[in-house]
Amino acid sequence: MTRKLVLGALVALGAAFSAPASANDFFIDQYGIANEAGGGQIGVGNHAGTWQDGVANRGVTTQDGWSNTGVIGQLGAFNDAQVHQRGAHNVGGVGQIGAGHDAIMTQDGAGNVAAAVQVGENCNGSVNQNGAGNVAAIVQHCH
């Protein structure tokens, strides 16, 4: 049930952005204790969303370009997620549900798609995309 809730929230975050094409937007929603979130945007039409619930989770999204979408989820404790995008029309993601996960997604180019879902504990996932039209997915269930 929790997994469906987090994944549903990630999908909703990706679909919820409806700002004018020339604007960037950055959404942060946090619950729990000692969570950290932030990042930065340069360019136009970039969308970033971070939702965190739990203890001591950290989410960072940076975007340089136009029409990029970065999304981070997280639930649990001591998770670290990063989405770094440069270029245009890149779509990142993350997920994470348990504790002690690390996910880093780096995209440099155009039209790249990356996703991740890590469920149990202590998973580490990394995606590095350069160029155009790359697609990557990571799904893990670690303990």
Backbone torsions as a table, in degrees:
resi	resn	phi	psi	omega
1	MET	NA	-45.4	-179.9
2	THR	-62.8	-40.7	-179.9
3	ARG	-60.9	-43.6	179.3
4	LYS	-63.9	-37.5	179.0
5	LEU	-64.3	-46.3	-179.1
6	VAL	-66.1	-45.5	179.8
7	LEU	-64.6	-38.4	176.1
8	GLY	-63.2	-38.6	178.1
9	ALA	-65.5	-38.6	178.3
10	LEU	-64.4	-42.5	178.1
11	VAL	-63.8	-42.9	179.4
12	ALA	-62.9	-39.7	178.0
13	LEU	-60.5	-44.7	-179.3
14	GLY	-64.2	-33.0	-176.9
15	ALA	-90.5	-13.8	-170.8
16	ALA	-82.1	-10.3	-175.7
17	PHE	-80.7	122.6	-179.1
18	SER	-139.4	38.5	179.0
19	ALA	-79.1	162.5	176.1
20	PRO	-56.9	153.0	-175.3
21	ALA	-58.9	-26.4	-177.3
22	SER	-86.6	-5.9	-175.5
23	ALA	-99.5	150.2	167.3
24	ASN	-100.0	149.8	172.0
25	ASP	-138.1	150.2	-176.2
26	PHE	-140.0	119.5	-176.8
27	PHE	-113.9	128.1	175.4
28	ILE	-129.4	127.4	178.2
29	ASP	-134.2	118.7	-175.3
30	GLN	-130.9	142.0	174.6
31	TYR	-133.8	152.8	177.7
32	GLY	107.7	-150.0	-172.7
33	ILE	-129.9	134.1	170.8
34	ALA	60.5	30.9	174.1
35	ASN	-81.8	147.8	178.9
36	GLU	-128.4	137.6	177.3
37	ALA	-148.7	148.8	177.9
38	GLY	176.2	-167.9	-179.9
39	GLY	152.7	-157.3	179.5
40	GLY	-162.1	160.0	-178.6
41	GLN	-137.0	134.5	172.5
42	ILE	-129.2	133.4	-179.8
43	GLY	118.3	-156.0	-178.6
44	VAL	-135.3	150.4	174.1
45	GLY	68.7	20.4	177.3
46	ASN	-87.2	145.1	-179.0
47	HIS	-130.7	130.0	178.4
48	ALA	-134.8	139.4	178.3
49	GLY	-138.7	133.4	176.3
50	THR	-130.0	125.3	174.8
51	TRP	-124.0	126.0	-180.0
52	GLN	-135.9	138.9	174.4
53	ASP	-139.2	131.3	179.1
54	GLY	135.0	-146.2	-174.2
55	VAL	-128.4	127.4	171.9
56	ALA	55.8	40.1	172.2
57	ASN	-86.7	150.6	-178.7
58	ARG	-133.0	126.5	177.7
59	GLY	-130.5	130.7	-179.6
60	VAL	-132.0	129.5	175.3
61	THR	-127.4	128.1	174.2
62	THR	-125.3	139.2	-178.8
63	GLN	-138.4	132.8	178.1
64	ASP	-137.0	105.2	-177.3
65	GLY	147.6	-141.2	-179.3
66	TRP	-145.7	146.3	175.7
67	SER	56.5	38.3	173.3
68	ASN	-94.4	149.5	177.2
69	THR	-127.4	120.2	178.1
70	GLY	-120.1	132.9	-178.0
71	VAL	-134.7	135.7	175.5
72	ILE	-127.8	142.2	176.1
73	GLY	-110.0	-120.1	173.9
74	GLN	105.9	136.7	176.4
75	LEU	-153.7	143.0	-178.2
76	GLY	110.2	-139.9	-173.8
77	ALA	-144.0	147.9	172.5
78	PHE	57.5	36.8	175.0
79	ASN	-94.4	145.9	178.6
80	ASP	-129.6	121.2	179.3
81	ALA	-128.9	137.7	178.2
82	GLN	-135.7	135.5	173.3
83	VAL	-127.8	118.9	-179.9
84	HIS	-121.5	122.9	-176.1
85	GLN	-129.6	134.1	173.9
86	ARG	-136.9	129.8	-178.5
87	GLY	123.7	-141.9	-175.0
88	ALA	-140.6	144.6	172.6
89	HIS	58.1	34.1	174.3
90	ASN	-90.3	145.3	177.9
91	VAL	-125.8	119.2	176.6
92	GLY	-106.0	-175.0	178.1
93	GLY	-168.5	-166.8	166.7
94	VAL	-168.3	-91.8	-176.7
95	GLY	118.1	-114.9	179.2
96	GLN	73.1	132.2	-177.6
97	ILE	-127.9	-47.6	-175.3
98	GLY	-78.1	-126.9	-174.9
99	ALA	-136.7	150.0	173.1
100	GLY	73.7	24.1	-180.0
101	HIS	-87.7	149.4	171.9
102	ASP	-129.2	128.4	176.8
103	ALA	-137.3	130.2	177.5
104	ILE	-129.5	125.0	177.9
105	MET	-121.8	121.6	179.6
106	THR	-122.8	125.9	-179.6
107	GLN	-129.0	128.3	179.0
108	ASP	-136.0	104.5	-177.7
109	GLY	150.0	-142.1	-176.5
110	ALA	-141.3	138.4	173.5
111	GLY	67.2	27.9	177.8
112	ASN	-88.4	147.3	178.6
113	VAL	-128.9	126.7	176.8
114	ALA	-130.7	147.9	178.3
115	ALA	-146.4	160.0	175.1
116	ALA	-155.2	148.6	168.8
117	VAL	-142.8	124.0	178.0
118	GLN	-127.4	128.2	-167.3
119	VAL	-107.1	-61.5	-170.1
120	GLY	-70.0	-110.5	-179.3
121	GLU	-136.7	146.2	170.2
122	ASN	59.8	41.1	173.4
123	CYS	-88.7	147.5	174.8
124	ASN	-128.6	123.3	179.1
125	GLY	-135.0	143.0	-177.9
126	SER	-144.3	136.4	175.8
127	VAL	-129.0	130.5	176.4
128	ASN	-128.5	111.1	-177.2
129	GLN	-115.5	127.4	175.0
130	ASN	-126.1	137.6	-179.9
131	GLY	107.4	-147.3	-174.9
132	ALA	-134.4	144.8	172.5
133	GLY	72.3	21.2	178.0
134	ASN	-81.6	144.9	178.1
135	VAL	-130.8	130.0	178.9
136	ALA	-138.3	149.4	176.1
137	ALA	-143.7	140.7	174.2
138	ILE	-127.4	126.9	172.7
139	VAL	-129.8	123.6	-177.8
140	GLN	-135.2	154.5	173.2
141	HIS	-135.8	87.0	-171.1
142	CYS	-103.9	155.3	174.3
143	HIS	-135.4	NA	NA
